[in-house]
Amino acid sequence: MFALESFAIAILGGIFPALAWLWFWLKEDTHPEPRRLIALAFIGGMLTVLLVVPLQKFAAGILVTQTAMFAAWSTIEEFAKYAVAWLLVLHRRENDEPIDAVIYMVALALGFAGLENALFLLSPLAGETLVQTVITGNLRFIGATLLHVFSSAVVGLFLAYAFYKSVLVRELYTAAGVILASLLHIAFNLLILNTAEEHLLRTFAGVWVGVIIVLFALEFVKRIKPRMR
């Protein structure tokens, strides 16, 4: 019974904050996307966790240094999130204005972060105190969730700015966005790895700044119009 309760609490503690963030981001879209596609993106993000775990385990088995392992894990996550987003929602006709790509990428990122956070919470719930569980949950909420939102939103912004451009330019923007998101993810993980625990909030503050920049960039995305010939 305790195992079942721990699992339920971990799922709620991971998924509910992600849904709260999703509600916030959906308010940024003046022409809301179909709820079924938002839900599909969110669930797709959760399934992406199950996709990347074996890939990350494989990478951990062949890489020697911890730095290389963290870099590989970050890159795998960013490429997988974009690939799943494209397969599920980005190629659909409902993705018909620049801001849509950002919304779908963020929805998928929050699904990913929600399940990932739940899995992290399971460990403290299984053998630690409630206080430790709350601390772990708060750190995941402040750091990892925002990181996934930030990095996936960066990809979405690149897709948005290339929305009305040629196919070749869109492909180049897509590649640049995913690569930049991977580099930002790697940088955050390496900072966490090399920062003393008492200074972690400074690192998290950097992610907050990134999210604020993304929100400002969204205001420009909303003004993007097709070029008149």
RAKAUR-V5942 format. One line per field, one symbol per residue. burial: 1 if it has 9 or more other C-alpha atoms within 8 Angstrom, else 0. Layout:
burial: ???
//
This chain:
burial: 0000011001111111111011001100100010001111111111111011001100110010000111111111111111011101110000100111111111111111111111101111100100011001101111111111111111111111111000001100110111111111110111110000000100110011011001001100100000000
//
